[in-house]
Amino acid sequence: MPGQTAGDTSLAVDVSRHVWETKYRYRDSTGGGDRTVEDSWRRMARALSAVEPRDRDLWEQRFFDVLKGFKFLPGGRIQAGAGTGRNVTLFNCFVMGTIEDSIEGIFRALHEGAITMQHGGGVGYDFSTLRPRGARAKGVGAIASGPVSFMKVWDSMCATILSTGARRGAMMATLRCDHPDIDEFVSAKRAPSALRHFNLSVQVTDAFMDAVRRDAEWPLIFPDVGDDGSGGSIFREWPGYRGPVRCRIHRQPRARALWEHILRATYDYAEPGVLFIDRINRLNNLWYCERITATNPCGEVPLPPYGACDLGSLNLTRFVRDPFTPYASIDEADLVETTKITTRLLDNVTDASRFPLPLQQEAARRSRRIGLGITGLGDVLIMLGLHYASPAARETAASLMRVTCHAAYRSSVQLADEKGSFPAFDRDKHLQGPFIASLPADIRAGIVRQGIRNSHLIAIAPTGTISLLAGNVSSGLEPVFAGAFERKVLNEDGSRTAFELVDYALALWRQLKGNPADVPPGFVCASELLPQDHIAMQAALQPYVDNSISKTVTIPEDYPFDAFAGIYEAAFDMGLKGCTTFRPNPITGTVLTEADLNASAPHCCAIEREPD
C-alpha cells in the first residue's frame, strides 16, 4: 500500500489497507473515487483548503504534505467525509442539548441523537435533568421511571441506526454524583448485555471528594421548584436552570459508601469512569460563558450543549531521527511546523463541515474548538530508548506535549490576526482562565494584541483505528499493548477479519537490526506496567492539554481492591480531569489479548474505541 515507512511489515500493510478500504476510502456511484491512499490525502487536502480565502493551491499542497505518509492523522469522520460531497459531518462526536424533563423533551432529544448518529457523529448526554425513579410527574400524576430506563431507549436507537457496517455506535452518559438515581446508574452495566453502546461516567465534584475524605453524609437531591421544602431542601446549580435552584433532599447516604460503590462497580465490570467536573469547568478556557456537564464518548473533549469534536493526531513516530541509536532524537523544528499547519487544517474543518443540526453548527462556529492530539507515544519512547515508566520518559513526553501545545497556540494567534478570533472570545475574561494564564508570555501578549482563533486546541484521543491505518503504531499516549498479537477488525458488513500484528517500533527494530526475535532496550508492554505508571504519564501531559485526555489505566486481574481505590484518589490529587480503568472481569472479559480482541468489550475499554 502507498505510504509505507521503514517500519512497516507486510502484516501492518495488510491491516492498514483493510482499515483504509473499509472505513475511509471514498467510492462514488459510478465506481470512481479514491484508487490509492494518496487519493484520499489529496481529497482531504483539496476539500479543507477550499475554504481558504486566498492561496488555496499553496494550502492544498501543505495539507497534503502533512497527511502524506500518515504524518498527521485527521479524525475518522474527516478522512471518510472530506471532499466526498456526501451529507455527512466531519466532526467525530457531539455533546447533545440539555434533555428537558418531559416526554416531549426526552423524545425530542432522542430524535436529535438519531439524526446526529445517522450523519456519522457519536453523542454524549447528561441525564441528570431527568427526575429520579419513583418521583411523581406533576400535572399527569404519572410515576417517573428514572434516567437509566430512558438510557435503554437510547441504547436501542444506537443499535438500530448503526446495526451494520465497519463503524460502531458510541455514546456517553453522565450523571451527577448527587442525583437520587446515582446507585442505579453506577450498577447499570452489571449485566453483560446492558447498555452496550454507552460509556458511563459519574460527574464527581470537589465537594463530594471532600465529603468522601471526611466520611460525611452526602445529600442526593433533585430540583423541586414550588415544593414547600418539607423533608429538607438546599439550593444548587443544576443543568437546565440559569442559576441555583431549590432542590429537595431525597436521602443522605455516607459519601464514602457511595464512592466505594462507584469504585466496586468499576473494579468488577470496568464502568463507570469518573469526571472531575469542577476541575473541568474551572480550567475551561470558556469558563465565562459555558457550563460543562458531559463529554464526547471517549472523554477527551468536555463540551457544552451541542458542542462538537474536531479531532486529529500527530503521528509522533514520524518525527524521530536516528531511532534506536545513541543519537536518537525528536525533530522539534519539524514538529512545530507540522503543528502550525495541522492547527490551520483542523480550524478549516469547522467551515468545511456539514452539521446534523443547526444548533451544532452554531456552537462549533461560536468557539471553533479543535482537538489536536498525539499518537504513537509508546513507540516513540521505545525508539528513543526510554522505558515508559521512567522519569526520563515522562519528562520527554511532557516536553513533546508542551512544544505541541505552544506551537498550536501560537498558530491560533496568527490565524486570529489573519481571519479573526472565535465569536465568543472575550479578551479580558479569556486571559483570566487558569490554562491561558499558564501559557508563555509571548502567547498571552499575542492574545492581547491579535486575539485567538480557537477557544481550545489540544486533546488526546484514543486513536485505536487511525493508529492501525498508520501501520499499527501505539495508540494515543498509551504504552504498547503487546509486541505481537491478533486483532479482529470490523468489515463493512459488520463481520470481523483477524490480522496478526507486530507493534510498529518492534517491527522497525527488527528490520533495522536484522534480528527477528530480539527486542529493543526500553521495550515494555502495558501488562508489565503498574497502574501508577499510567496515571503518572497522564498527569505529566495534562498541564499542556486544554481539553482532556482519553486514557485507560490497565489493572491486573489480581490487583487488590484497596490499592485500586487509591488510583482514583491519586488521579484527583494529581490534577487529572477524569479517570478510566480496566481490569479483566467476568462481565466484560478482557480488553485485548495476545490472541484476540474481545468484541463485546465496552467502548471506553476497547483499544479500538473511537467512533470513526
C-alpha positions in Angstrom: 0.0 0.0 0.0 1.3 3.5 -0.8 2.6 5.4 2.2 4.8 2.7 3.7 7.6 3.6 6.1 10.8 1.8 7.0 9.0 0.2 10.0 6.1 -1.3 8.0 5.8 -5.1 7.7 3.6 -6.9 5.2 1.2 -7.6 8.1 1.0 -3.9 9.1 0.4 -3.0 5.4 -2.4 -5.6 5.2 -4.3 -4.1 8.2 -3.6 -0.6 7.0 -5.1 -1.3 3.6 -8.1 -3.1 5.2 -8.8 -0.1 7.5 -8.5 2.3 4.6 -10.7 0.3 2.3 -13.5 -0.4 4.9 -13.6 2.9 6.8 -12.0 5.8 4.8 -11.8 5.1 1.1 -14.3 7.1 -1.0 -16.1 5.3 -3.8 -18.7 7.2 -5.9 -21.8 5.7 -7.5 -20.0 5.2 -10.8 -17.2 3.2 -9.4 -14.8 6.1 -9.2 -13.3 7.9 -6.2 -10.1 7.0 -4.3 -7.9 4.5 -6.0 -5.0 4.8 -3.6 -4.4 6.3 -0.2 -2.7 9.2 -1.9 -6.0 10.0 -3.5 -7.6 10.1 0.0 -4.9 12.5 1.2 -5.4 14.7 -1.9 -9.2 14.6 -1.5 -8.9 15.8 2.1 -6.3 18.4 1.3 -8.3 19.9 -1.5 -11.6 20.0 0.4 -10.0 21.6 3.5 -8.0 24.2 1.5 -11.1 25.2 -0.5 -12.4 27.3 2.4 -9.2 29.4 2.4 -9.9 33.0 1.2 -6.6 33.0 -0.8 -3.6 30.8 -1.7 -5.7 27.7 -1.9 -3.2 25.8 -4.1 -0.5 26.6 -1.6 -2.5 25.3 1.4 -3.7 22.2 -0.5 -0.1 21.2 -1.0 0.9 22.0 2.6 -2.1 20.0 3.9 -1.2 17.1 1.5 2.4 17.2 2.8 1.4 16.7 6.4 -1.1 14.0 5.5 1.4 12.1 3.4 2.9 9.0 5.0 0.4 9.2 7.8 2.4 12.0 9.5 -0.9 13.6 10.6 -4.0 11.5 11.2 -7.3 13.5 11.0 -10.2 12.1 12.9 -12.1 9.4 11.1 -15.0 11.5 10.0 -12.7 13.9 8.3 -10.9 11.0 6.5 -14.2 9.4 5.4 -16.2 12.5 4.6 -14.0 15.5 3.5 -14.3 16.2 -0.3 -16.9 13.4 -0.9 -19.9 15.7 -1.3 -21.9 13.5 1.0 -24.3 14.9 3.5 -22.1 13.9 6.5 -20.4 15.6 9.3 -16.6 15.9 9.6 -16.9 16.0 13.4 -16.4 12.7 15.2 -18.6 13.4 18.2 -21.1 15.8 19.8 -22.5 16.5 23.2 -26.2 16.9 22.7 -28.5 19.5 24.1 -30.0 19.6 27.6 -32.7 16.9 27.9 -35.9 18.5 29.0 -37.7 16.6 31.8 -40.8 15.7 29.9 -41.9 13.0 27.5 -41.8 15.6 24.6 -38.4 16.8 25.7 -37.0 13.3 26.1 -38.1 12.1 22.7 -37.0 15.3 21.0 -33.5 14.7 22.4 -33.7 11.1 21.2 -34.6 12.3 17.7 -31.7 14.7 17.7 -29.4 12.0 18.7 -30.6 9.7 16.0 -30.1 12.3 13.3 -26.6 13.0 14.6 -25.6 9.4 14.6 -27.1 8.8 11.2 -24.8 11.6 9.9 -21.8 9.8 11.5 -21.3 11.5 14.8 -21.1 9.9 18.3 -23.1 11.6 21.1 -22.8 12.5 24.7 -25.6 13.3 27.2 -26.0 14.4 30.7 -29.1 12.5 32.0 -29.1 14.5 35.3 -32.1 16.6 34.2 -34.4 13.6 34.3 -36.3 13.1 37.6 -35.5 10.1 39.7 -37.3 6.8 39.6 -40.5 6.9 41.7 -40.9 10.7 41.5 -44.4 11.8 40.6 -44.8 13.9 37.4 -46.8 17.0 38.2 -49.9 17.5 36.1 -50.4 14.0 34.9 -49.8 12.0 38.1 -47.5 9.5 36.4 -44.6 7.9 38.2 -41.2 8.6 36.7 -39.1 5.6 35.7 -35.8 7.4 36.0 -32.9 8.3 33.7 -31.5 4.8 33.4 -34.7 3.5 31.9 -34.6 6.1 29.2 -30.9 5.3 28.5 -32.1 1.9 27.4 -34.2 3.6 24.8 -31.1 5.4 23.5 -29.1 2.2 23.5 -31.7 0.5 21.3 -31.8 3.5 19.0 -28.0 3.4 18.6 -28.0 -0.3 17.9 -30.6 0.2 15.2 -29.1 3.2 13.5 -25.6 1.6 13.2 -26.6 -2.1 13.1 -24.3 -2.8 10.1 -21.0 -1.5 8.7 -17.5 -1.0 9.8 -18.3 1.7 12.3 -19.7 1.2 15.8 -22.1 3.5 17.6 -20.8 5.3 20.6 -22.5 7.3 23.3 -21.5 8.8 26.6 -23.9 9.1 29.5 -23.1 11.1 32.6 -24.9 11.6 35.8 -24.3 13.9 38.8 -22.9 12.3 41.9 -25.8 13.9 43.9 -28.6 12.6 41.7 -31.0 10.3 43.6 -30.6 7.5 41.0 -26.8 7.5 41.1 -26.8 4.0 42.6 -28.8 2.6 39.7 -26.6 4.4 37.2 -23.5 3.0 38.8 -24.8 -0.5 38.6 -26.4 -0.1 35.1 -23.8 -2.2 33.2 -23.6 -5.1 35.6 -25.3 -7.4 33.1 -23.1 -8.2 30.0 -25.9 -7.2 27.6 -26.9 -3.9 29.3 -26.2 -0.5 27.6 -23.5 -1.9 25.3 -23.5 1.3 23.2 -22.9 3.6 26.2 -19.9 4.6 28.1 -20.8 5.8 31.6 -19.2 8.5 33.7 -20.1 10.0 37.1 -19.8 13.7 37.5 -17.7 13.9 40.7 -17.5 17.3 42.4 -14.8 18.7 44.7 -17.4 18.8 47.4 -18.1 15.1 47.0 -14.4 14.2 47.2 -14.1 16.3 50.4 -17.2 14.5 51.9 -15.6 11.2 51.0 -12.5 12.1 52.9 -14.4 13.3 55.9 -16.8 10.4 55.7 -19.7 12.9 55.8 -23.3 12.5 54.7 -23.9 13.3 51.1 -27.4 14.6 50.1 -28.9 13.2 47.0 -31.1 15.9 45.5 -33.3 16.9 42.6 -34.9 20.3 41.7 -38.3 20.7 43.1 -39.4 24.2 42.2 -42.6 25.2 44.0 -42.2 22.5 46.7 -42.8 23.6 50.3 -39.4 22.2 51.3 -40.7 19.5 53.6 -38.1 16.8 54.0 -35.4 19.3 53.6 -34.1 21.3 50.7 -30.9 23.1 49.5 -30.0 25.4 46.7 -27.7 24.0 44.0 -26.8 24.8 40.4 -28.4 22.2 38.1 -28.3 21.7 34.4 -31.3 23.2 32.7 -31.5 26.1 35.1 -29.8 29.5 34.8 -28.9 29.8 38.4 -29.1 28.0 41.7 -32.4 26.2 42.2 -34.1 24.8 45.3 -33.6 21.0 45.3 -35.4 18.5 47.6 -33.2 16.2 49.6 -34.2 12.6 48.8 -31.8 10.9 51.2 -28.3 11.3 52.6 -26.0 8.2 52.4 -22.4 8.3 53.6 -20.3 9.8 50.8 -17.6 7.1 51.4 -20.2 4.4 50.9 -21.3 5.9 47.6 -17.7 6.3 46.5 -16.9 2.7 47.3 -20.0 1.6 45.3 -18.6 3.6 42.3 -15.2 2.0 42.6 -16.5 -1.5 43.2 -18.6 -1.3 40.0 -15.5 -0.1 38.1 -13.4 -2.8 39.6 -15.9 -5.5 38.9 -17.1 -4.5 35.4 -15.0 -1.6 34.2 -17.6 1.2 34.5 -18.4 3.9 35.3 -15.5 6.2 34.8 -15.3 9.5 36.7 -15.2 13.1 35.5 -13.8 15.6 38.0 -16.4 18.0 36.8 -15.5 21.1 38.9 -11.9 20.9 37.7 -13.1 20.6 34.1 -15.2 23.8 34.5 -12.6 25.6 36.5 -9.9 25.0 33.8 -12.3 25.5 30.8 -11.0 28.4 28.7 -14.6 29.4 28.2 -15.4 29.4 31.9 -17.1 32.8 31.4 -19.8 31.6 29.0 -20.2 27.8 29.4 -21.1 25.2 31.9 -20.0 21.7 31.0 -21.6 18.5 32.3 -20.8 16.0 29.7 -18.1 14.9 27.3 -17.8 13.1 23.9 -18.0 9.3 24.1 -14.3 8.7 24.9 -14.0 11.6 27.3 -11.1 13.6 25.7 -13.3 16.7 24.9 -15.6 18.1 27.6 -18.3 20.1 25.8 -21.3 22.4 26.4 -24.7 21.5 24.9 -24.4 21.0 21.2 -20.6 21.2 21.2 -18.6 19.2 18.8 -15.2 17.4 18.5 -12.9 18.4 15.7 -10.1 15.9 16.1 -6.7 15.0 14.6 -3.5 13.4 15.9 0.2 14.0 15.1 1.9 10.6 14.5 5.0 11.2 16.7 6.8 8.2 15.2 7.4 10.3 12.0 9.4 12.9 14.0 12.0 10.5 15.4 15.5 10.8 13.9 18.1 8.0 14.2 15.9 5.6 16.2 17.4 3.0 18.5 20.8 4.8 18.4 22.7 6.9 21.0 21.8 9.9 18.7 18.0 9.2 18.7 16.0 12.5 19.0 12.8 14.3 18.1 12.9 16.8 15.2 11.3 19.6 17.2 11.5 22.1 14.3 9.5 19.7 12.1 7.1 19.0 14.9 6.5 22.8 15.4 6.0 23.4 11.7 3.7 20.5 11.3 1.6 21.6 14.3 1.2 25.0 12.8 -0.2 23.5 9.5 -2.4 21.0 11.2 -3.9 23.7 13.5 -5.0 25.5 10.4 -6.3 22.3 8.8 -8.5 21.5 11.8 -9.7 25.1 12.0 -10.8 24.8 8.4 -12.8 21.7 9.2 -15.3 23.9 11.1 -16.1 25.8 7.9 -15.9 22.8 5.5 -18.2 20.5 7.6 -21.9 19.9 7.4 -23.7 19.6 10.6 -26.7 17.3 11.5 -28.4 20.1 13.5 -28.2 24.0 13.1 -27.6 24.3 16.8 -24.4 22.2 16.4 -23.1 24.4 13.7 -23.8 27.5 15.8 -22.0 26.0 18.8 -19.0 24.8 16.7 -18.5 28.1 15.0 -19.1 30.1 18.1 -16.0 28.6 19.8 -14.1 27.0 16.9 -12.8 24.3 19.3 -10.3 21.9 17.9 -8.6 18.9 19.5 -5.1 18.4 18.1 -3.5 15.4 19.8 -0.7 12.8 19.5 -0.4 9.2 18.8 2.5 6.7 18.8 3.9 8.0 22.1 4.6 4.5 23.4 6.5 3.6 20.3 8.5 6.8 20.3 9.7 6.3 23.8 11.0 2.8 22.7 12.6 4.4 19.6 14.4 6.8 22.0 15.5 4.1 24.3 13.2 5.2 27.2 11.2 2.9 29.4 7.6 4.1 29.6 7.6 4.1 33.5 10.9 6.1 33.8 11.1 9.8 34.9 13.0 10.5 31.7 10.1 9.1 29.6 7.6 11.3 31.4 9.9 14.4 31.0 10.3 13.7 27.3 6.6 13.1 26.8 5.8 16.3 28.7 8.3 18.2 26.6 6.7 16.9 23.4 3.3 17.9 24.6 4.5 21.4 25.7 6.1 22.0 22.3 2.9 20.9 20.5 0.6 22.9 22.7 2.6 26.1 22.5 3.1 25.8 18.7 -0.7 25.3 18.3 -1.5 28.3 20.4 1.0 30.5 18.5 -0.6 29.3 15.3 -4.1 30.1 16.5 -3.0 33.6 17.5 -1.6 34.1 14.0 -4.8 32.8 12.5 -6.8 35.2 14.6 -4.7 38.1 13.2 -5.5 36.8 9.6 -9.1 35.6 9.9 -10.4 36.9 13.2 -11.0 35.4 16.7 -13.7 32.9 17.5 -17.1 34.8 18.0 -17.4 34.0 21.8 -14.0 35.5 22.5 -13.9 37.9 25.4 -10.2 39.1 25.6 -10.2 40.2 29.3 -12.1 37.2 30.6 -10.2 34.7 28.4 -6.9 35.9 29.7 -8.1 35.2 33.3 -8.6 31.5 32.6 -6.1 29.3 34.6 -4.9 27.5 31.5 -4.4 30.6 29.4 -2.6 32.2 32.4 -0.1 29.3 32.4 1.0 29.9 28.8 4.3 31.6 27.9 4.3 35.4 28.0 4.6 35.8 24.2 1.4 33.8 23.6 -0.5 35.8 26.2 0.8 39.0 24.7 -0.3 37.8 21.2 -3.8 37.1 22.5 -3.9 40.7 23.9 -2.9 42.1 20.5 -4.4 39.8 18.0 -6.9 37.6 19.8 -7.1 33.9 19.2 -8.8 31.8 16.5 -9.9 28.8 18.6 -11.2 28.5 22.2 -9.4 25.2 22.8 -6.7 23.5 20.8 -5.3 20.3 22.4 -7.0 16.9 23.1 -5.5 13.4 23.3 -7.9 10.9 21.7 -7.7 7.1 21.8 -6.8 6.8 18.0 -7.2 3.0 18.0 -8.3 2.7 14.4 -6.3 5.5 12.8 -3.2 4.1 14.5 -3.8 0.9 12.7 -4.1 2.8 9.5 -0.6 4.3 10.2 1.0 0.8 10.4 0.0 -0.3 13.9 1.7 2.5 15.9 0.9 2.6 19.6 -2.4 4.3 20.3 -2.6 7.9 21.7 -0.4 8.2 24.9 -0.9 4.5 25.7 2.1 2.2 26.1 2.5 -0.6 23.6 -0.2 -3.2 24.2 1.9 -6.2 23.1 4.8 -7.0 20.8 2.7 -9.3 18.6 -0.9 -10.2 18.8 -4.0 -11.0 16.8 -6.6 -8.3 16.2 -10.0 -8.6 14.8 -11.1 -5.5 12.7 -14.6 -4.7 11.6 -15.6 -5.2 8.0 -18.2 -3.2 6.0 -20.8 -5.9 6.6 -20.3 -5.9 10.3 -18.3 -9.1 10.4 -14.6 -9.2 11.5 -11.3 -10.1 9.9 -8.4 -11.3 12.0 -4.9 -9.8 11.5 -1.6 -10.9 13.0 0.1 -7.7 14.0 3.5 -6.7 15.3 4.0 -3.4 17.1 5.4 -0.7 14.9 8.5 0.1 17.0 9.3 -3.6 17.4 8.9 -4.2 13.6 11.2 -1.3 12.8 13.8 -2.5 15.3 13.9 -6.0 13.9 14.0 -4.6 10.4 17.0 -2.4 11.2 18.8 -4.9 13.3 18.0 -8.0 11.2 17.1 -10.0 14.3 13.5 -11.5 14.2 13.4 -12.4 17.9 15.2 -9.5 19.7 13.5 -6.6 21.4 15.0 -3.1 21.8 16.1 -1.6 25.1 13.3 0.0 26.9 10.6 -2.1 25.2 7.7 -2.6 27.6 4.1 -3.7 27.2 1.1 -2.3 29.1 0.7 -5.5 31.2 4.2 -5.0 32.6 3.4 -1.6 34.0 2.0 -0.6 37.3 -1.3 1.3 37.3 0.6 4.2 38.9 2.8 4.4 35.8 -0.2 5.0 33.6 -1.6 7.7 35.9 1.9 9.4 36.1 2.1 9.6 32.4 -1.4 11.1 32.1 -0.5 13.6 34.8 2.7 14.6 33.1 0.8 15.6 29.9 -2.3 17.1 31.4 -0.8 20.6 32.1 -0.4 21.0 28.3 -3.9 19.7 27.3 -6.7 22.3 27.4 -9.4 19.9 26.6 -8.8 16.5 28.2 -7.1 13.1 27.7 -8.7 9.7 26.9 -6.7 7.0 28.7 -7.5 3.6 30.1 -5.4 2.5 33.1 -4.9 -1.2 32.8 -5.3 -3.1 36.0 -4.1 -6.7 36.7 -6.9 -9.1 37.5 -5.4 -9.9 40.9 -4.9 -6.3 41.9 -6.2 -5.6 45.4 -9.3 -3.5 45.7 -7.9 -1.2 48.3 -4.9 -0.4 46.1 -7.3 0.1 43.1 -9.4 2.6 45.1 -6.2 4.6 45.7 -5.7 5.1 41.9 -8.8 7.3 41.7 -7.8 9.4 44.6 -4.4 9.8 43.2 -5.9 10.9 39.8 -7.9 13.5 41.7 -4.9 14.7 43.7 -2.6 14.8 40.6 -4.8 17.2 38.7 -6.4 14.9 36.2 -9.8 15.8 34.7 -11.1 12.2 34.7 -10.0 8.6 35.2 -11.0 5.4 33.4 -9.6 2.0 34.4 -10.0 -1.6 33.1 -9.5 -4.8 35.0 -10.3 -8.1 33.3 -13.5 -9.4 34.8 -16.3 -11.9 34.1 -18.7 -9.2 32.7 -16.6 -7.6 30.0 -13.8 -10.2 29.7 -10.5 -8.7 28.6 -9.8 -5.6 26.5 -7.4 -7.3 24.1 -5.5 -10.4 24.5 -2.4 -11.6 22.6 -4.8 -13.8 20.7 -8.0 -11.8 20.2 -9.8 -8.5 20.6 -12.9 -9.1 22.7 -15.8 -7.9 20.5 -18.1 -7.3 23.4 -15.8 -5.1 25.4 -17.3 -1.6 26.1 -16.0 1.3 24.0 -14.4 3.0 26.9 -12.2 0.0 27.4 -11.6 -1.5 23.9 -8.4 -0.5 22.2 -10.4 0.2 19.0 -12.9 2.5 20.8 -13.1 5.8 19.0 -16.2 6.1 16.9 -14.5 6.5 13.5 
